[in-house]
Amino acid sequence: MRVVMIGTGYVGLVSGACFADFGHEVVCVDTNSDKIEGLRNGVMPIYEPGLDILVSANVRAGRLSFTTTPADAIAAADVVFLAVGTPSRRGDGHADLSYVYAAAEEIGRQIRGYTVIVTKSTVPVGTGDEVEAIVRQVAPEAAFDVASNPEFLREGAAIGDFKRPDRVIVGAETERAAEVMRELYRPLYLNETPLLVTGRRTAELIKYAANGFLALKIGFINELADLCEETGANVQQVAKGIGLDKRIGSKFLHAGPGYGGSCFPKDTLALSRTARDAGAPLTIVDAVIAANDTRKAAMADRVIAAAGGTVDGKTVAVLGLAFKPNTDDMREAPSLSIVPALQAAGAIVRAFDPEGMDEAAPLLPGLVFASGPYECLEGADIAVIITEWDQFRALDLRRVAALLTDKVLVDLRNIYGADDAARAGLTYRSIGRP
């Protein structure tokens, strides 16, 4: 099939490359000429394991191309995806749909023949209706349907998630559009991937409901970790104990400094605003948003307490800046709350992240960057693990203790055991554990 992907951000680029790998003919479109030129030369605008190899292989095979002028590609397409950004709108938290609507107008001007227009971007309930109205206004005689196909890609594991998904959700208002989407995803039939066809508005809400529920699990285990600290319980064992219940499951029950990234913060906020506007407020989601904001802000206080009540004039070594491992994404990362708070308390903050330092530099002025984890630790008074990169999971703790002046390690991801840290000569603080 002939596919056009409008937007070469995280979702658009990964989805376009994977569709091409399925054998479809894919054209990825972006208004950023530098990004398109880079992609043509094999330069990835994001870090995602394996993406550069996947893109280059499909470009060589002639199934994947990039352009800033999509007219011919849209005219020839069977399916056109909208994969543009929907950031939180300033002031009210609603998703900013201006990029979606602008792309819909462009599609309306260019489509020829029957085309399925698909929102891949995360959009509030009813957005597909508006996209359909815009295209119809621009092209009254055009033959098209608008469908919803939300993405469920985890940064750092996106290619696997696309090729081996738990499910594919398609929101369609006609059987013709649903059949086109089934054909598009036919390569997944061998994996017996469930493909659920719903109404368009239902599909739009499924995406927000999924992210809201996962954020709720994170918020719950984080608050439970605080209770564990006050009662002498171990949050990891509590999480395992409840996670063995198949009704609950073990995923997203890892206590830490709060969630961040491109999805959970903005999607929970948009879901909350949509619910309020509809007269059906989701007070549970509102509580999760507030709890997460409070938690990220409180992490610096934990570090300061571990340092003896002050970090004024001290050097704090931070391991990990990106919101999660295997990505360079700094959006809503806990480090963006923790580092400035430590700096405001008088600390000199030195940091290392395997992929996120270029993205972090303009966001965290005054931050000193190191070339590796041990270089980051050398001569610092106290160390903090914020992101659980694999290379931080097997540090030589005796070497860590030797490098730190005050020999204090604050582990906000519970990577290490307290006994191992104590044997290495470290004063160790973690989350929700004795």
Secondary structure, DSSP 8 states (H G I E B T S, - for coil): -EEEEE--SHHHHHHHHHHHHTT-EEEEE-S-HHHHHHHHTT--SS--TTHHHHHHHHHHTTSEEEES--HHHHHH-SEEEE-----B-TTT--B--HHHHHHHHHHHHH--SSEEEEE-S---TTHHHHHHHHHHHH-TT--EEEEE------TTSHHHHHHS-S-EEEE-SSHHHHHHHHHHTGGGGGGT--EEEE-HHHHHHHHHHHHHHHHHHHHHHHHHHHHHHHHT--HHHHHHHHHTSTTT-STT----S---SSSHHHHHHHHHHHHHHTT---HHHHHHHHHHHHHHHHHHHHHHHHTTS--TT-EEEEE--SSSTT----TT-THHHHHHHHHHTT-EEEEE-TTTHHHHTTTSTT-EE-SSHHHHHTT-SEEEE-S--GGGTT--HHHHHHH-SS-EEEETT--S-HHHHHHTT-EEE-SS--
